[in-house]
């Protein structure tokens, strides 16, 4: 075992194991679906958990046990909500934190060692599986626990004598959707090979379902309070606990939305850099604007603080506790401060949609400027002038779209949604804007005439590491690139070396890079819309199968799409099902978003008169946005 020396600001710290057994393990890992025995075991675990859950529901509904009521009652007395809110909320919250820890640990493992030997060979998968099942179970219990009458005016009639809270329906549906991504991921691998990327379609099912379940928690919280609140923005006796709970929920929403940025947090993004400020601004706009409008003064700051505490602790657990690659995370404080200051001058209660839009602009500009500086402190691949204009424009679009969506969420929770036509128009317009931004960020080109010549100078021979000089041809192939770097990963660690420019089209490493064993080492170039790679060293992989590519001094190789190297396991198969499979996942995701929107709308419109904003005037009528009711 040895350590590759790397500077803190230029390379990721790693510990590299070079035993023969680790190399053989990498060669023997399946590149498609898991072994049938592991599939059967995972299915059995899921079936057993489901039987236990349904047994509890049956015993509770037939009043053969009061276990759920007693546990929920004790939790409810401490939080001031009914038992059917308290127990599911605690269970779902803990489960989401467990799943988030598992997901970030899983990303770190895939970056460090590559694909799994099987779904149960990866310890992080247990946390994800149990966490997502806990979310689903929280929704089921929220629906099952109310016994004496409908749980609020927005309750959904299930069967005779059984009405369920709409928040429980949303949590259960989102949890089921996320849980469904687990077995479908194995099916996907069998059809198309393993996609070692966060943005694989079935991976996005896990993330989206878990993240949107928090909206169900927010609705359930409001149903538990009967939609009534006299909170006027002051932290009076008995209200501090509720403020902390609500801030934690909104911070949880920010945590869920931030998982989509995971590859950037590990300095191994497989997409253009402009997507990072776009996603950060969208998450900040939605969660922080919603927090300020729903909670009142300090809401945005509370949500950001909760996010930073949780992500900071998870980074310590993954990086120090598990001795894996440590993830970074966005800051969000600049956006939170901007939202809070805006509320001092532009009263949210008077024009909430206008407030959301303006807050989104501030998030996309002031917030992005803050994140810009933060990336230079914590990321190897920090933002530079290559993404300045386009990245800021995309951040403003995402910030405004997120701010308006956050406004709709807060208005729904306060039973003050605009009339249906206005709400639907804003919702659809925001989703289209976000979809357009994502599409733009994914569109990249690969030059046909660019080649790279490598001068390899060995530093150590067993195991082999080397300093590398890169000469791009033509010399003007890059102008002001976002990065010219060498990534070496999946060799029991990660190296990301941002190369030093030594002349026109010439670059060199700042630290030795590994060229042995199961490491995959490649040159990566991102300049404007151009995004491409040139392999330096790749091991042979019989499971794919793929021949090895040796690292030879003086060799010249042409530019290819990054996905050809970063996702070597992908195969052109599936019987023509690639496009239909992606469209099915997209349709299901849109259906889940539509269901969440329906739930928030139902809660808003089925209740009594709208709840006033925390910092609205105490006396007199409450001004509303045009068309609000």
N, C-alpha and C positions, 0 to 999 in steps of 0.2 A: 504494500500500500504506500502511495506517495501523494504529495500535494503539488499541484501545479501552481507556482507563484503567479498572482495576478493582482493588479492594482484595484482598489475598491471601486473607482469610478469608471473603469474601462472593461473589466471582465467580471464574470460571475464566479464566486468562490465555490470550489467543489472538492470533493474527495473522490479519488479514482481507485477502483479496485481492478487489478489486472490478472486475477487468477484465471487459470485455464478453464475452471468450471463455469465461470461467469460467461466466457466467450461461447462455450458449448451450449449453455442455457439459451443464449441469444439466438444461436443457430437453430435450436430445436423448438422455439416458440412457434405455435401455429399462426399462419397469416390470414386465416379465415375464421370460421366459427369455432366455438369451444368444443372440447370433448363432450360426448353425449352424457357421460357420467356426471360431469360438472353441471350440465344443463338440468339433468334430473334432480341433482341435489339442490340447486337453487330453486327449482320449481317446488320441490318438497318443502323447503323452508318457507317460501311464500304461501303455500297452501296451509301449512300448519299455523302460521300467524293469522291467516284469514279465518280459519276455523275458531281460533281462540277469540278473535274479535267478534265474530258473529255470535258465538256462544254468550259472550258478555252482553251483547245487544239483546239477545233473546231473553236471558234471565232478567235483565233490567226491564224490558218492555212488559214482561208477564209478572213483574213485581215479585219475582222469586228471590231477588237479592237487592240490597240497598247499597252495595259497595260503591257504585259510581256516584250515587247521590251523596253518600257520606264524604267521599274524597272530594267531590266537586264542591260540596257545601263548605268544607274547611278552607279550601282555596278561595272560594267566593267571599267568605267572611273577611278574608285578608285583603281582597281586592275590590269589594263592593259591587260584585256582579253575580248573577245567578249561577248555580252549579253547572248548568249546561253551557255556560260561556267560560267559566273559570277553568275547568278540567281540560276541555279541548284546546283552549288557548295555551295553557302551560305545555301540554303534550306537543302541540304543533310547533311552538316556539323552540322547545328543546330539540325536536326532531329536525327542524330547519337548520339549527346551528350544527348539529351532528352531520347532516348531509353536506353543509357548506365546508366543514373541516375535511370530510371525506373527498369532496370534489377537488379542493385545492391540493390536497395530498395526492390524489390520483393524477392530476395534471403534472405535478412535480415528478411523480414516478415515471410517467410516460415520457417526459422530456429527458429524464436521467437514464432510463434503461430501455425505453422503447415499448413495444407491444407486450401484452401479458401472455403467460403460459396458459391462462384460462381465467374466467371471470372470478373464481374463488381463490385463485393464486395471488390476487392483488388484495392486500389487506384493506386498502381504502375502499374497495367495492362493498365491503360489509357495512361500513359507516354510511355509504350512500344508500344502500338497499334498506337498511333499518331506518335511516332517517326519512326516506321517501315514504316508506310504509307507515311511519309514525304520522306524517302529514295526512295521508289518506285516512288513517284511523282517527285522527283528530276531527276530520270532517264527518266521518260516520258517527262518532260519539256525539258531536254537536247536534246531529239530526235525530239521534236516538234518545237522548237524555230527557228532553222536555216531555212530561207526562200529563200534566194537568192544564189542558187548554192550549191554544195556539201561542207560540213564543213571539208575540208581537204582531202588529198589523201587516207586516210584509211577509209573514210566514207562508210557505208553500204547502198546499194540501197534498199529502202523499197517498194515504189510504184512509179509509174511514176511521176516525178517532186518532189520526196521527198526522200532525202538522209539523213541518220542519223549518227551522230558521234559514233564511236565504243565505246568510253567511256560511252556515254549515254546508249547504249545497255547493257553494263556490269552493270551499276548502276541499271537500271531497272530490269534486270534479277535477280540480287542478292537481291534487295529489294522485288521483288515478291516472291522469294523463302523464305525469312525471314518472310514475311507477311503470306504466306501460312501455316507456322508452327503454327500460332495462332489458326485457326479453327481446324486444324488437332490435336492439343493438346487436345481439348475436345473429339474428336473421340477416341483418344488414351486412354483417361481416361475411356471412356465408355467400351472399350474393355478389358483393362488390369488393371484398377484402377489407382489411382493417384500415380505418381512416384515423390516423394518429393526429387528430386536430380537435380542438375544442368545438369548432363549428360544424362537426358532422351532424346530419339531420336528426338522428336519434339522440345525440348528445344535447342538441338544442331543445328536444322535448323534455329532457330531465331538467334543464335550467329554466325553461319557460314555465313549466308547470309548478316547480318549486317557488319561483319568484312571484307568480301571480296568485299563489295561495295566500300570500300576505294580504292582498286586497280582501279576500274572504275573511281573514282575521279582523281587519278594520271594520267591516260591515257587522261581523258578529259582536264586536265590542260595542258598537252603537245600538244594536238590537238588545243587548244585555242591559243597557241603560234606558231602554224604552224610548230612545230618540230625544230624551229631555236632558237639558243641561242649562245651568245658570252661570256657566263659566264666563266671566267678563274679562278674561285676560290676566287677572290678578291671581297669584299663587296663594289662595286662601287655605285655611285649615281644612285638611281632608282632600285637597285637590292636588297636592304635590305628587302623591302616588299615582294618580290618574295621568298627570302630565308626564311622568317618567315612563309609564306603560305606553302611552301614546307615542312618545318620542322613540321608545324602543321599537315599536311597530313600524314607524316611518323610517327609522334607521335600518330596520330589517328589510324594508322595501328597497332602500338604497343598496344594501348588501346584495339582494337578489339581482337587481338590475346591473350591478357591477361585475357579476360573474362573466357576462358576455365579453368583457375586456381581458379575460384571464391570460391569453397568450401574450399580450403586451406586458402584463405584470411580471412575466417570466423572461422577457426579452427574446421571445421566440415567436414573433407575430408572423403569420403566413399570409398577411394581407397588407395593403398599402397603409402607411402611417397615418394618413388623414382620418382613418376610421377611429383612431384612438380618441382625439379630441371630440369627434362626433358622438361617440358612445358615452364619454364622460359627461358632456353637456346634456345629452338626452336624459341620462339617469339623474343628474343633478336637478335639471329643470322639473322633472316629474315629481321626484320624491321631496325635494326641498320646498318647492312651491306648495305642494299638497300639505306638507307639515306646517308651514307658516299659516296657511288659510284655515287648517283644521284645528290646530292647537293654540294659535295666538302667538303673542310675543315670545321669542326664544325658540319657537318650534323648529325652525330650520337649523339653528345651531345645535339643538339637542339631538336631532336626527344625525347630523354630521359627526357629533361627538360619539354617539353610540357606534356608528360605522367605524370610526377610527379605533376605538377601544377593541371592538370585536376583531377587525381585520389585523390589528397589531398583535393581539394575543394569538390568533391563528398563525400568523407569520412566525411567531416565536415557537409555537408548537411544531409546525412543519419543519422549520429550518434548524432549530436547536433540539427540540424534543425528539423528532423523527430522523434528524440528521439528513434531511433532503434539501433540495434547492429551495431557497427562501423566496416567496413571492413578495413583490412590492404591491402598492395599491395607490389609487388616486387620493388627493388630499381633501377636496370638496369644501374646505373652510372658506376660501375666497368666494365661492358661489353662495355659501350660507350667509356670510356677512353681507354680500350684495343684496340678497333677498330681504334680509332683516332691515337694512337701511332703506331700501325702497319702500317698505311698508310704513316707514315713519313719514314719508312725504306723499305717497299715493295710497290712500286708505283702501285696503282690500275689499271692505264691505260695500263700497260704493260702485266700483267697477271691477269685479273679480276677474273677468276674462281679460280686460285690459291690463290688470295687474299681472296676470299670468304671462301675457305676451311680453310686456316690458321686462319682467323678471327674467324671462327666457333670453332676451337680448343681453342683459347684464351677465347672465350665466355664460353665454357664448362668447363674451368679450372679456369682461373682468375676470370671470371664473377661469376662462381658458388661459389668460395671461398668468394667473396664479399657478395653474397646472403646468404651464410651460416651464416656469422656474423650478417647480417641484421635480419634473422629469430630469432636469440636469443634476439634481441631488441624488436621486435614487435609481435611475435607469441608465444602462449602458447606451441604449438606443434612444437618446433624448431627442426632443423636437428641435428642428432647426429651420432655417429660412426656406428650405425646399417645400415645407408644408405650411408656411406662414399664411399665405393668402387663402389657398383652398381650404386648409384646415380650419381657419377662423370662420370662413363663410359657412362651411358645413357645421361647425359648432353652433353658430347662431341659428341655423335652421333647426338643428336638433334641440337647442335650448328653448326656442319658441314653441316647437311642437311638444316637447316635454312639459314646458310650463303650462300650456293650455290643457294637456291631459291631466296634469296634476291639479289644475283648477277644477276640471270636471269631477275628479275624484273627491276633492274636498267639498265641492258643492253637493255632490251626491250624499256624502256622509252627513252633511248638515241639512239634508232634505230641501235643498235650494236649487236644484238643477234648472237650467233654462228649459223652455218648452222643447218638446222632443225633436222638432225639426232643427232647432239651433244646436242642440247637443249632438245629434247625429252628424250634422254637417261638420262641426268642429272635430269630432272624433275621426271621421273618415279622412278629412283633410290632413290631420296630424299623422295618421297612419300612412297615408300616401307620401307625405313629406319624408317620413322616416324611411320608408321603403326605397324612395328615390335616392336618399343619402347613402343607404347601405349598398344599393346597386352601383352607385358611382364609386364608392370606395373599393368595391370588388373588381371593377373593370381595370385590368392591367395589361400591358403589352410586353412582348419579348422580342428584342431586336434580332434580326436574322444575321447581321454582319459583325456582331461583337464576339471577340475571342479573348481569352485570358491565357497568358503564359506565366507559369509558376517557376520561380527559382526556390528550390527546397534545400535548406541548410540544416542538417541534422544537429540537434542539441544533445539528445540521448538516443541510444540505439536499442536498448532493451528495458522497458518498452520504448518504442520510437516516438520521439517528439521532435518538432522542427520549427525554425523560424522560416517564414515564407515571404517572398517578395512577389507582388502581382503586377504584371504589365498588361493593361487593357489595350486592345487594338480594335478600332482606331483610337488614338490617344485622346480624342475629344468625345469619347463614348459617353462620358458623364460630365455634367455641367456643375450643378450645385447639389449633389446627391443627398438624400435623406440619410443614407448610410452606404458605405462600402465596408463590409465586415466579413469575418470568417466565423461561422458557427460550427462547433463540434458538439454533438449531443448523442444520447443513447448509448454511451459507453460507460455507464455508471457515473454520470455527471454531465455537466454543461460548461462549455466555454463559449463566450460571445466576445470576440475581440474586434473593437472598432478600429479599423486600420488607419495607420498614419500616412498621410499623403507626402510623397518625397519628390514628386515631379509630375508633369502632365501625363495623366493616365497611369501613374505608377504609385503603388502603395506597398506598405510592409506591415507585418505584425508587430505588436508591442510586447507580446509574450509568446513563448513556444506553444504550439498547438499539437494535440495528439494525432498520430497517424498509425494506429494499430488496433488490433482486436476488433471489438464490435462498434467502435466509434464511427460515426458518419460525419465527415468533415467536408465543408463546402464553402465556396465563396458566394456571398449574397450581395446583390447590388439593387438599390432602390433609388431611382432618379425620376422625380415627377410621376408620370404614369407608367414608367418602365419598372418592371419588377422581375428579376431573373436570377438564376443561380448557375454556378459552374462547379461540378464535382471535383474535389481534390483527392479524397480517399473514401472509398466505400467498401465494406466487407462483402464477401460472397454470402448469399442468403438462399439456401436450398428450398426453404419453405415457400418462396414467392413463385418461381425461382428467379434469381438474379445473379449475374456474374459480379465478381469483385472488380473494383477500379483502383489500381495502385497509385500511390503518390510518387510521381517520378520527377526528378529534377529536369527542368527545361521543357516539360510537356506543355502543349498548347491545346486547349479545349474550347468548344463553342458554348454560347449561352443557351440555356434551356429553361423551361418553366420551373419555378421552385417546387411545385407540387410533385414533379417527377422524382425529386430527391427526398423532399421532406415526407412525402407519403408514398414511399416505394411499394407499399403493400397493396395499394389500390390496383384493381384489375379491370380490364375492359370486358366485363361479362355481365351476367344478370339477365340474359335473354331479352335485352331491350327494355328492361324495367327501370333503368336509372332515372329517366325523366319522370315517368309516372309515379315512382316511389317518392321522389322529392316533392312532386305536386300533392300527393296524398298527405305527406307530413305538413306541408304548407296549409292545405285546406283544414286539417285538424287543428293547427295552431290558430288559424283565423276563427275557427268555430269556438275554441276556448276563449279567445279575446271577446268574441261576440257574447258568449255566455257570461263572462265577467261583467261586461257592460250592461247586459240585461239585469244582472243581480243588483248592481249599484243603482240602476234606474228604478228597479222595482222597490228597493228600500226607500229611495228618495220620494217616490210618488205615492206610495201606499200609506205613508205616515200622516201625522197631523201637520199643523203649521210649521214652516221651516224654522230651524234653530238658528238664532242669530250668531253672527261672527263673534269671536272672543273679544275683539277690541272695537266692536260697534258701540254707538252711544247707548246708554242705559235707558234713557227716556225717549219717547217719540217713535214714530214708525221707522223701520229699518229700510234704508234705500236698497234697491236691488238692481242687478244688471238688467238691461233691456230684455224684456221677454221672460225674466225670471219669475218664478212663482213658488 
